[in-house]
Amino acid sequence: MDDHDHKLVWDASLYQENSSFQFSLGLDAIARLAPRPGERVLDIGCGNGATTAELARRVLPGGEVVGMDVSSEMLAQARANIDEAGLSNVRLVHQDMATLAIVGGFDAVFSNSSVHWVSRLDDLYRRVHAALVPGGRVVVQTGAAGGNALVDALHDAMAEPLLATLFAGFTWPWQFCTPAEAERILEEAGFSAISVEAHDKLTSFPTEAALIGYCRAAALIPFLSHLPEPRRPVFLECFARHLLARNGARPLDLVMPRLFILAAKP
Ligand SMILES: C[S@@+](CC[C@H](N)C(=O)[O-])C[C@H]1O[C@@H](n2cnc3c(N)ncnc32)[C@H](O)[C@@H]1O
């Protein structure tokens, strides 16, 4: 992760209000992990802790979940959510997952909508492998390469005459893999029983405000924070216009290509 990423400030309440899509993907990922009572699970990029809490319920009795995130705003929200849920088997850690240096101890490493924010996925999966016990498993839900109107609309907006020079030198924030790339990275990290499922996940928003709220709560953060304050409304307006145009006849539908990655440490 580079310096640019470290400066990202998440609005945890905006995320909380606009992340039902991520949460539903998280439940799909948890179903694939099938956590068992007594297990120790590491949730990397745990965000507001909604999926972390679900994991924590499923490892009871006797199990523990460690939620790791680089954003102190998200961790504060996670603490509040976990306390409100009355769960005492969750530990939250403020750490960049790119510097994960735990050796063994976890039955599973889980991640929902987070690992694509890390620049070196090969290095990350080697670290995830090291954190697992032999026979431990990893389940990751993440963005997939290609066919993404939101990404295309971001490129459209960045190329607008009023904005293009401001984005010169901008570091693209996400690593979206093809299934073949993900399989190769996991294999090289030492995993076996690798399965990569690609799904185009559709989510429909009731209003344009809800659609843009979803985008602002996560995807737009690096782009808006890169711009000087007075340019942000122009970017938002351009992005919304391009996204609605790219969505065509169903402007409030968003198709998000995702990967569900499952593997085990031999
Ligand atoms: C879209 S949110 C997903 C949160 C949560 N997993 C969920 O399912 O709702 C992405 C999260 O990844 C975190 N994140 C991004 N880069 C990270 C890194 N290098 N290390 C740890 N967390 C990171 C962000 O702070 C944010 O909380």
The ligand as a Gaussian input file, in Angstrom:
#p B3LYP/6-31G(d) Opt

LIG

0 1
 C      -15.576000      -1.604000       0.979000
 S      -14.953000      -1.692000       2.607000
 C      -15.432000      -3.357000       3.039000
 C      -15.609000      -3.497000       4.507000
 C      -16.183000      -4.805000       5.020000
 N      -15.286000      -5.916000       4.770000
 C      -17.559000      -5.094000       4.471000
 O      -17.769000      -6.215000       4.041000
 O      -18.429000      -4.223000       4.488000
 C      -13.215000      -1.832000       2.367000
 C      -12.431000      -1.771000       3.666000
 O      -11.092000      -2.161000       3.405000
 C      -10.262000      -1.378000       4.201000
 N       -8.919000      -1.399000       3.635000
 C       -8.514000      -0.907000       2.450000
 N       -7.200000      -1.093000       2.299000
 C       -6.774000      -1.740000       3.416000
 C       -5.514000      -2.211000       3.859000
 N       -4.430000      -2.069000       3.110000
 N       -5.434000      -2.810000       5.063000
 C       -6.530000      -2.951000       5.845000
 N       -7.746000      -2.522000       5.472000
 C       -7.868000      -1.925000       4.278000
 C      -10.899000      -0.012000       4.190000
 O      -10.426000       0.795000       5.246000
 C      -12.362000      -0.394000       4.300000
 O      -12.772000      -0.474000       5.632000

